[in-house]
């Protein structure tokens, strides 16, 4: 009997798809993590057709009823959290503690947006006309496409799907090829919670097949994408050509400014958590640090000491603090970034070594500000530390990046922290906190090449992307 976990499409309320693609456990060479189907353009067409047919009825569902289904899906995710987290570790490589946290995040997201089923929508506004009432309401876009990455394989699908569904849209989700099983767990929870056939659909497969078909289909009224800047901008061109709505959350090269008045040990903990947690595989991870002269050496010593505590290992083994790299291509990217920087004159203070899929956290210094290790996204546990003369030059260095997702400062000065929050060019600002990590009830997104900078994800503002506004005049 085959006991290998198997991901499946969910199309029009039915799970389907012959296992065609093998996903190996990145921490255990030769161990099969799961099987998944290879979706076709025909699968996408069928899913979109089902979603379009189901959308009017779903939009007509009373909001509290939609919310109750999301709340029940949250309950099921919570009940199944141990198995989901185990499978997530096996296909993605993060630690079990991180995976449990992510499943918890998906659960809380479903509960949060489920609670909006009882929240007021729209406004009553005064009119200049006698005997007239003005009201506003939000209408669902229709059928929306979602394309999600491998690094948060259940949390990101959840935080895109939940606001779409509570708003009355139907969904076609294309998960990352590397992590199909986590999305299938989300689909099963929604299906078992009572989402009607066609309302939530999942099609697995290659981006150039499934993702491209989603973007080009005229029935897709909006598409939300999280992934690389190159792919995102290509999708934007396709969607813009037919004036469909598009939401992009893309790359990051997140900087932290460490000032002389900061405690070096505490600043090192903040930077290490942002740089090495989640194996550095987060768009919000810290990857460049600017430090003023008086604290530089003490900070570097403390950072190297912190890096030594993030020994990579199998995420299912007790005591593992940092998981493995998700794929061979990502491992090669990490290695090339470190080796290239050293070849160009950088000093490698710690790490940068590989052992299978294990990559030790790398701390680089003595870099030119224009070095690719400072300017280009790596998406691994690699941090570059540069000296700056003072606060103003450090702020300028933070803002010099083409990206603007998150930015941080470590300081004991309220005045500097306040000024930094006002002038740093990033969508999320962290003061004495790691750049990675965000509460689910607050807006998330970036500026510059990190985002379309139009609609934010998470929190109440997330529903704005999935809805359009209508104003109604009523005379008596």
C-alpha positions as CSV (number, residue, x, y, z in Angstrom):
1,X,0.0,0.0,0.0
2,X,1.4,3.4,-1.0
3,X,1.5,5.7,2.1
4,X,3.4,8.5,0.4
5,X,1.5,11.8,1.0
6,X,-0.1,12.9,-2.3
7,X,-1.2,16.4,-3.2
8,X,-4.2,16.8,-5.5
9,X,-6.0,19.4,-7.5
10,X,-9.4,20.6,-6.1
11,X,-11.6,21.5,-9.1
12,X,-15.3,22.0,-8.8
13,X,-15.5,20.3,-5.4
14,X,-13.6,17.2,-6.5
15,X,-10.1,16.1,-5.6
16,X,-8.3,14.8,-8.6
17,X,-5.0,14.5,-10.5
18,X,-2.7,11.6,-11.1
19,X,0.6,11.7,-9.2
20,X,3.2,12.8,-11.7
21,X,5.8,14.9,-9.9
22,X,8.0,13.8,-7.0
23,X,9.1,16.2,-4.3
24,X,12.0,14.9,-2.2
25,X,12.6,15.9,1.4
26,X,15.4,18.5,1.2
27,X,16.8,17.5,4.6
28,X,16.9,13.7,3.8
29,X,18.4,12.8,0.5
30,X,16.5,10.1,-1.2
31,X,13.4,10.4,0.9
32,X,10.2,11.1,-1.0
33,X,8.2,13.9,0.7
34,X,5.1,13.8,-1.5
35,X,3.7,13.3,-5.0
36,X,1.7,15.8,-6.9
37,X,-0.1,16.2,-10.3
38,X,1.2,18.2,-13.2
39,X,-1.6,20.6,-14.1
40,X,-2.5,21.5,-17.6
41,X,-4.1,24.5,-19.3
42,X,-7.2,22.3,-19.6
43,X,-7.2,21.9,-15.8
44,X,-7.0,25.7,-15.4
45,X,-9.9,26.2,-17.9
46,X,-12.0,23.7,-16.0
47,X,-11.3,25.3,-12.6
48,X,-12.0,28.8,-13.9
49,X,-15.2,27.7,-15.5
50,X,-16.3,26.1,-12.3
51,X,-15.4,29.2,-10.3
52,X,-17.3,31.5,-12.7
53,X,-20.4,29.3,-12.4
54,X,-20.2,29.2,-8.6
55,X,-19.4,32.9,-8.0
56,X,-22.9,34.5,-8.2
57,X,-24.3,32.0,-5.6
58,X,-21.3,32.4,-3.3
59,X,-21.6,36.2,-3.5
60,X,-25.3,35.8,-2.5
61,X,-24.4,33.8,0.6
62,X,-25.1,35.8,3.7
63,X,-21.8,37.2,5.0
64,X,-22.2,35.5,8.4
65,X,-22.6,32.2,6.6
66,X,-19.4,32.7,4.6
67,X,-17.6,33.7,7.8
68,X,-18.8,30.6,9.6
69,X,-17.3,28.4,6.8
70,X,-13.9,30.1,7.2
71,X,-14.1,29.7,11.0
72,X,-14.8,26.0,10.6
73,X,-11.9,25.7,8.2
74,X,-9.7,27.3,10.9
75,X,-11.0,24.7,13.5
76,X,-10.0,21.9,11.1
77,X,-6.5,23.4,10.5
78,X,-6.1,23.5,14.3
79,X,-7.2,20.0,14.8
80,X,-4.9,18.7,12.0
81,X,-2.0,21.0,12.8
82,X,0.5,18.3,13.9
83,X,0.2,16.3,10.6
84,X,0.1,19.5,8.5
85,X,3.3,20.9,10.2
86,X,5.1,17.5,9.8
87,X,4.3,17.5,6.1
88,X,5.3,21.1,5.7
89,X,8.7,20.4,7.2
90,X,9.2,17.4,4.9
91,X,8.5,19.3,1.7
92,X,9.9,22.8,2.6
93,X,12.7,22.1,5.1
94,X,12.0,24.6,7.9
95,X,12.0,23.6,11.5
96,X,9.0,21.9,13.2
97,X,8.6,24.9,15.5
98,X,8.5,27.3,12.5
99,X,6.0,25.0,10.7
100,X,3.7,24.8,13.7
101,X,3.8,28.5,13.9
102,X,2.9,28.8,10.3
103,X,0.0,26.5,10.6
104,X,-1.1,28.5,13.5
105,X,-0.8,31.7,11.4
106,X,-3.0,30.1,8.7
107,X,-5.5,29.1,11.3
108,X,-5.7,32.6,12.8
109,X,-6.0,34.2,9.4
110,X,-9.0,32.1,8.7
111,X,-10.6,33.0,12.0
112,X,-9.8,36.7,11.6
113,X,-11.4,37.0,8.1
114,X,-14.2,34.6,9.2
115,X,-15.0,37.1,12.0
116,X,-15.5,39.8,9.3
117,X,-18.7,38.0,8.3
118,X,-20.3,39.9,11.2
119,X,-18.6,43.2,10.5
120,X,-20.2,46.2,9.0
121,X,-19.4,46.9,5.3
122,X,-20.0,50.2,3.7
123,X,-21.1,53.6,5.1
124,X,-24.1,55.9,5.3
125,X,-23.2,59.4,4.2
126,X,-25.0,62.8,4.3
127,X,-26.3,64.2,1.0
128,X,-26.7,67.8,-0.1
129,X,-30.0,66.9,-1.6
130,X,-33.2,66.9,0.6
131,X,-34.8,63.6,1.2
132,X,-31.8,61.7,0.0
133,X,-29.7,59.0,1.6
134,X,-26.3,58.0,0.3
135,X,-24.8,54.6,1.1
136,X,-21.7,52.7,-0.1
137,X,-21.0,49.0,-0.5
138,X,-18.3,46.8,-1.7
139,X,-18.8,44.3,-4.5
140,X,-16.8,41.2,-5.2
141,X,-14.5,41.3,-8.2
142,X,-15.7,37.8,-9.4
143,X,-13.1,35.1,-10.1
144,X,-9.6,35.7,-8.7
145,X,-6.4,33.9,-9.3
146,X,-3.8,33.4,-6.6
147,X,-0.1,32.5,-7.2
148,X,1.8,31.7,-4.1
149,X,5.5,30.9,-3.2
150,X,7.1,27.9,-1.4
151,X,8.5,29.7,1.6
152,X,5.2,30.0,3.5
153,X,3.3,27.3,1.7
154,X,0.1,27.4,3.8
155,X,0.2,30.8,5.4
156,X,0.4,32.8,2.2
157,X,-2.4,30.8,0.4
158,X,-4.5,31.3,3.5
159,X,-3.9,35.1,3.8
160,X,-4.8,35.5,0.1
161,X,-7.7,33.1,0.0
162,X,-9.5,34.2,3.2
163,X,-10.1,37.9,2.2
164,X,-11.0,36.8,-1.3
165,X,-13.6,34.3,-0.1
166,X,-15.2,36.5,2.7
167,X,-15.6,39.2,0.0
168,X,-17.7,36.9,-2.2
169,X,-15.1,36.0,-4.8
170,X,-14.4,32.5,-6.0
171,X,-10.7,31.4,-6.2
172,X,-8.3,29.5,-8.4
173,X,-5.1,28.9,-6.5
174,X,-1.8,28.0,-8.1
175,X,0.6,26.9,-5.3
176,X,4.4,26.6,-5.6
177,X,5.7,23.5,-7.3
178,X,8.0,22.7,-4.4
179,X,5.3,22.7,-1.8
180,X,2.1,21.3,-3.1
181,X,1.1,19.3,-0.1
182,X,0.6,22.3,2.2
183,X,-1.9,23.9,-0.2
184,X,-3.7,20.6,-0.4
185,X,-4.1,20.6,3.4
186,X,-5.7,24.1,3.1
187,X,-8.0,22.9,0.3
188,X,-9.1,19.9,2.4
189,X,-9.9,22.1,5.4
190,X,-12.0,24.5,3.3
191,X,-13.7,21.6,1.4
192,X,-14.5,19.8,4.7
193,X,-15.8,23.0,6.3
194,X,-18.5,23.2,3.6
195,X,-17.2,25.6,0.9
196,X,-19.5,24.9,-2.1
197,X,-18.2,23.2,-5.2
198,X,-16.3,25.6,-7.5
199,X,-15.8,28.3,-4.9
200,X,-12.2,27.3,-4.0
201,X,-10.1,25.5,-6.5
202,X,-6.5,24.5,-6.6
203,X,-4.4,23.6,-9.7
204,X,-0.9,22.3,-9.2
205,X,1.8,22.6,-11.8
206,X,4.5,24.7,-13.4
207,X,4.3,28.5,-13.3
208,X,4.8,28.8,-17.1
209,X,1.8,26.5,-17.6
210,X,-0.7,27.0,-14.8
211,X,0.3,30.5,-13.7
212,X,0.5,31.8,-17.3
213,X,-2.9,30.4,-18.1
214,X,-4.4,32.0,-15.0
215,X,-3.0,35.4,-15.9
216,X,-4.2,35.3,-19.5
217,X,-7.8,34.0,-18.9
218,X,-10.3,36.8,-19.5
219,X,-12.5,35.4,-16.7
220,X,-9.9,36.2,-14.1
221,X,-10.9,39.6,-12.7
222,X,-7.9,40.0,-10.4
223,X,-4.6,38.2,-9.7
224,X,-2.6,38.3,-6.5
225,X,1.0,37.1,-6.7
226,X,3.8,36.7,-4.3
227,X,7.2,35.8,-5.7
228,X,10.2,37.1,-7.5
229,X,10.3,40.6,-9.0
230,X,11.1,39.4,-12.5
231,X,8.1,37.0,-12.6
232,X,5.8,39.5,-10.9
233,X,6.5,42.3,-13.4
234,X,5.9,40.0,-16.3
235,X,2.5,39.0,-14.9
236,X,1.7,42.7,-14.4
237,X,2.2,43.4,-18.1
238,X,-0.2,40.6,-19.0
239,X,-2.9,41.7,-16.5
240,X,-2.5,45.4,-17.4
241,X,-3.0,44.7,-21.1
242,X,-6.6,43.7,-20.4
243,X,-7.1,46.1,-17.5
244,X,-7.5,43.4,-14.9
245,X,-6.6,44.1,-11.3
246,X,-3.1,42.8,-10.2
247,X,-1.5,42.7,-6.7
248,X,2.2,42.0,-6.5
249,X,4.4,41.3,-3.4
250,X,7.9,40.6,-4.7
251,X,11.5,40.9,-3.6
252,X,13.2,42.5,-0.7
253,X,16.8,43.5,0.3
254,X,15.9,44.6,3.8
255,X,18.3,46.8,5.7
256,X,18.9,47.5,9.4
257,X,20.7,50.5,10.7
258,X,22.6,49.9,14.0
259,X,23.6,53.1,15.9
260,X,26.3,53.6,18.5
261,X,23.7,54.0,21.3
262,X,22.3,50.5,20.7
263,X,23.3,47.6,22.9
264,X,25.5,45.4,20.7
265,X,24.3,42.1,22.0
266,X,20.7,43.0,21.7
267,X,21.2,44.4,18.2
268,X,22.9,41.2,17.2
269,X,20.0,39.1,18.4
270,X,17.6,41.3,16.4
271,X,19.7,41.1,13.2
272,X,20.3,37.4,13.6
273,X,16.6,36.6,14.1
274,X,15.8,38.5,11.0
275,X,18.6,37.2,8.9
276,X,18.8,33.5,9.9
277,X,15.4,32.6,11.1
278,X,13.4,30.6,8.6
279,X,16.8,29.9,7.0
280,X,16.7,33.4,5.6
281,X,14.1,32.3,3.1
282,X,11.7,35.2,3.6
283,X,11.1,38.3,1.6
284,X,11.3,40.3,4.8
285,X,14.6,38.7,6.0
286,X,17.4,41.0,7.0
287,X,20.2,40.9,4.4
288,X,22.2,44.1,4.8
289,X,23.3,46.0,8.0
290,X,24.7,49.5,8.3
291,X,26.6,50.1,11.6
292,X,28.2,53.2,12.9
293,X,31.9,53.1,13.9
294,X,32.0,53.1,17.7
295,X,29.8,50.0,17.9
296,X,30.9,48.1,14.8
297,X,33.4,45.7,16.3
298,X,31.3,44.8,19.3
299,X,28.3,44.3,17.1
300,X,30.2,42.1,14.7
301,X,31.6,39.9,17.5
302,X,28.1,39.6,18.9
303,X,26.6,38.8,15.5
304,X,29.1,36.0,14.8
305,X,28.4,34.6,18.2
306,X,24.7,34.6,17.4
307,X,25.3,33.1,14.0
308,X,27.0,30.1,15.6
309,X,23.8,29.3,17.5
310,X,21.9,28.9,14.2
311,X,23.4,25.5,13.2
312,X,21.4,24.1,10.2
313,X,19.8,20.7,10.5
314,X,16.8,18.5,9.9
315,X,13.7,20.4,10.9
316,X,12.1,17.2,12.5
317,X,15.1,16.6,14.8
318,X,14.8,18.0,18.3
319,X,17.0,21.0,19.0
320,X,17.3,22.2,15.3
321,X,17.2,26.0,15.3
322,X,17.6,26.6,11.6
323,X,16.2,24.3,8.8
324,X,17.8,23.3,5.5
325,X,17.8,25.1,2.2
326,X,14.6,24.3,0.2
327,X,16.3,23.3,-3.1
328,X,19.6,22.6,-4.8
329,X,19.1,25.7,-7.0
330,X,18.6,27.9,-3.9
331,X,21.6,26.3,-2.3
332,X,23.7,27.2,-5.4
333,X,22.4,30.7,-5.2
334,X,23.4,31.1,-1.6
335,X,26.9,29.6,-2.2
336,X,27.5,31.7,-5.3
337,X,26.5,34.9,-3.5
338,X,29.0,34.3,-0.7
339,X,31.9,33.0,-2.9
340,X,31.4,35.9,-5.3
341,X,31.6,38.5,-2.6
342,X,34.7,36.9,-1.1
343,X,36.3,36.9,-4.6
344,X,35.6,40.6,-4.9
345,X,37.4,41.3,-1.6
346,X,34.8,40.8,1.1
347,X,35.7,39.2,4.4
348,X,33.7,36.1,5.5
349,X,33.6,36.2,9.3
350,X,31.4,33.1,9.7
351,X,29.6,30.4,7.8
352,X,28.9,30.1,4.1
353,X,29.7,26.4,4.1
354,X,27.5,23.6,2.7
355,X,26.8,20.0,3.7
356,X,24.2,18.6,1.6
357,X,21.2,21.0,1.9
358,X,22.6,22.5,5.1
359,X,24.1,26.0,4.7
360,X,25.7,27.7,7.7
361,X,24.6,31.3,8.2
362,X,27.1,33.7,6.5
363,X,28.3,37.0,7.9
364,X,30.1,39.2,5.4
365,X,31.9,42.5,5.9
366,X,34.4,44.8,4.1
367,X,32.1,45.1,1.1
368,X,31.6,47.9,-1.4
369,X,28.1,49.4,-1.2
370,X,27.6,48.4,-4.8
371,X,28.5,44.8,-4.4
372,X,25.8,42.4,-5.5
373,X,25.8,40.8,-2.0
374,X,24.6,44.2,-0.8
375,X,22.2,45.1,-3.7
376,X,20.7,41.8,-4.9
377,X,18.2,39.6,-3.2
378,X,19.8,36.2,-2.2
379,X,16.9,34.6,-0.3
380,X,19.2,32.8,2.1
381,X,20.9,33.2,5.5
382,X,23.5,35.6,4.3
383,X,24.0,39.1,5.8
384,X,26.3,41.9,4.7
385,X,27.6,44.3,7.3
386,X,28.9,47.7,6.2
387,X,30.2,50.7,8.2
388,X,28.5,54.1,7.8
389,X,29.8,57.4,9.3
390,X,26.6,58.5,11.1
391,X,22.8,58.3,11.2
392,X,22.2,60.3,8.1
393,X,24.5,58.3,5.9
394,X,23.0,55.1,7.3
395,X,19.5,56.3,6.4
396,X,20.6,57.2,2.9
397,X,22.2,53.8,2.5
398,X,19.0,52.1,3.6
399,X,17.0,54.1,1.1
400,X,19.4,53.6,-1.8
401,X,18.0,50.1,-2.5
402,X,15.7,49.4,-5.4
403,X,13.6,47.4,-2.9
404,X,11.5,48.8,-0.1
405,X,9.7,46.0,1.8
406,X,11.0,46.3,5.4
407,X,13.6,48.3,7.1
408,X,14.8,48.4,10.7
409,X,16.8,50.5,13.2
410,X,18.5,49.5,16.5
411,X,18.8,52.5,18.7
412,X,18.1,53.8,22.2
413,X,17.1,57.2,20.8
414,X,13.4,57.9,20.5
415,X,14.2,60.9,18.2
416,X,16.2,58.8,15.8
417,X,13.6,56.0,15.8
418,X,10.8,58.5,15.1
419,X,12.8,60.2,12.3
420,X,13.7,56.8,10.8
421,X,10.0,55.7,10.8
422,X,9.1,58.9,8.9
423,X,11.9,58.9,6.3
424,X,12.8,55.2,5.7
425,X,11.5,54.2,2.3
426,X,9.9,50.8,3.1
427,X,6.3,49.6,3.6
428,X,7.1,48.1,7.1
429,X,9.4,49.8,9.7
430,X,10.8,47.9,12.7
431,X,12.4,49.6,15.7
432,X,14.6,47.3,17.8
433,X,12.7,44.3,16.3
434,X,13.6,41.8,13.5
435,X,12.6,42.8,10.0
436,X,10.9,39.5,9.5
437,X,7.5,38.8,11.0
438,X,4.2,40.8,11.0
439,X,0.9,40.6,12.9
440,X,-1.9,39.4,10.7
441,X,-4.2,42.3,11.5
442,X,-1.9,45.0,10.1
443,X,-1.4,46.0,6.4
444,X,1.6,44.4,4.7
445,X,3.3,45.4,1.5
446,X,6.3,47.4,0.1
447,X,7.3,50.1,-2.2
448,X,9.6,50.4,-5.2
449,X,10.4,47.0,-6.8
450,X,9.0,45.2,-3.8
451,X,5.4,45.7,-4.6
452,X,2.8,47.3,-6.9
453,X,2.2,49.6,-3.9
454,X,-1.5,49.8,-4.6
455,X,-3.4,47.3,-2.4
456,X,-2.0,45.9,0.9
457,X,-2.3,42.4,2.1
458,X,-3.5,41.3,5.6
459,X,-5.7,43.1,8.0
460,X,-9.0,44.7,7.1
461,X,-7.3,46.5,4.1
462,X,-6.8,43.1,2.4
463,X,-10.4,43.0,1.2
464,X,-9.9,46.2,-0.8
465,X,-8.0,44.3,-3.5
466,X,-10.8,41.8,-3.9
467,X,-13.7,44.3,-4.0
468,X,-14.8,47.4,-5.9
469,X,-16.8,50.3,-4.4
470,X,-20.4,51.3,-5.3
471,X,-22.2,54.4,-4.2
472,X,-26.0,54.4,-3.9
473,X,-28.4,57.4,-3.8
474,X,-31.8,56.7,-2.4
475,X,-34.6,59.3,-2.5
476,X,-37.7,59.2,-0.5
